[in-house]
Structure formats: C-alpha cells, structure tokens
Amino acid sequence: MRRAHLLIDLAKQTVGSKQASHAYKLHLEQLLEEHDLATKQLQRIEKEAKDVVERIPYSGKILAITGISSIALAGVLGESGDLRGYAHGNALLRHAGLNLTEASSGKWKGQMTLSKRGRPRLRHFLYLITMCMVMSNQEFKALHHHNVQVKKLKKMKSIMKLCGKLTRLLVGMVRSDEAYNPTKIFAVAA
C-alpha cells in the first residue's frame, strides 16, 4: 500500500499529458477486459485438456510421477500421439528431434549435435517436463547431480541426457503397463 500511494503521489507530479486522461482510462479498461477474457479462455482450455488427459487409460500412472503435470502431458501426447505406438523411447526422441547426429562431409568430420529434425513443440514440452522433474523429482535431481558432479557433464548436456531418460521412461511405462517404480528404473545411477 505504501508503494502504491508513493506511485500515485509521483503520478500527480508528472510532466506527462493531462488532456487525454479519459482516453487513457478507457484504453486501460479495455486492456484489463482483454486480460480477463484471455484468462478465462486459458482456464477453459486447461480444464478441457485435463479432462481429455484423464480419459487416456495410462495417463494416471504417468501423472503419479512427481514433476509431470496434466497440461505438460497433454502437450506431449498432443504432439506425439499414442505412446503405445513407439517401439522404444529413442523413437520418441527421434520424433522430437532430440537424437544425436554428426554434422560432417566426405572431407571432414564434424561434431555431434542434436538433429532438431522433429517437432519443436514436442522438444519444448519434453524439455519443460525434464526441468520440472530436475527441480521436484528426487530421482531426476540425483541423476542430474551425478551427471554434473561425477561425470563432469555440462548442465545442458545433462538435461538433454535426462530428456532421453524421460522418453524411455514414458514409453516403457506405457508399453509394459507398469506403475512408476524409481528403485527399478534408477537402480544403475552410478
């Protein structure tokens, strides 16, 4: 409140235009109405996406994993389709364009880079889920710490490696119809 009163006092002493204050207020009201409308539309879309994700048979097991939200899962499923159609998590990685390729020609050998020949929004959702899991999921946090501290990987390379782990985890859970078991999945952390 103190800060708001300070701003109001400063606004009274401004050298700005005072002739069109009614027009400015009208414009500000229009912007606030647009913001409210956009917020309502976003809430309606998020609710619809959550409802659709809940109807997918295997989504409950995936949503039980700490760090995966229903909106992020809806984004992955919307871009990739049914995860049961992938033979392995690496196929989902290739679909997202997160597989490694070598940029080389006949005369020289290049570096290994991400191909990025896939769906950019799928890459985006996988990256966001991985970042959320590194922050909130203890197993992924431990793997990231192990990659950075013990294996001496750069942080972004560790995140990309964990994106691969996430895709293999998702496809493996869906194909085997098993629940998330961190002791089984992360047994080989060293």
C-alpha positions, 0 to 999 in steps of 0.5 A: 500500500505504501508503494502504491500511494508513493506511485500515485503521489509521483503520478500527480507530479508528472510532466506527462499529458493531462488532456487525454486522461479519459482516453487513457482510462478507457484504453486501460479498461479495455486492456484489463477486459482483454486480460480477463477474457484471455484468462478465462479462455486459458482456464477453459482450455486447461480444464478441457485438456485435463479432462481429455488427459484423464480419459487416456487409460495410462495417463494416471500412472504417468501423472503419479510421477512427481514433476509431470503435470496434466497440461505438460502431458497433454502437450506431449501426447498432443504432439506425439500421439499414442505412446503405445505406438513407439517401439522404444523411447529413442523413437520418441526422441527421434520424433522430437528431434532430440537424437544425436547426429554428426554434422560432417562431409566426405572431407571432414568430420564434424561434431555431434549435435542434436538433429532438431529434425522433429517437432519443436513443440514436442522438444519444448514440452519434453524439455519443460517436463525434464526441468520440472522433474530436475527441480521436484523429482528426487530421482531426476535431481540425483541423476542430474547431480551425478551427471554434473558432479561425477561425470563432469557433464555440462548442465545442458548436456545433462538435461538433454541426457535426462530428456532421453531418460524421460522418453524411455521412461514414458514409453516403457511405462506405457508399453509394459503397463507398469506403475512408476517404480524409481528403485527399478528404473534408477537402480544403475545411477552410478 
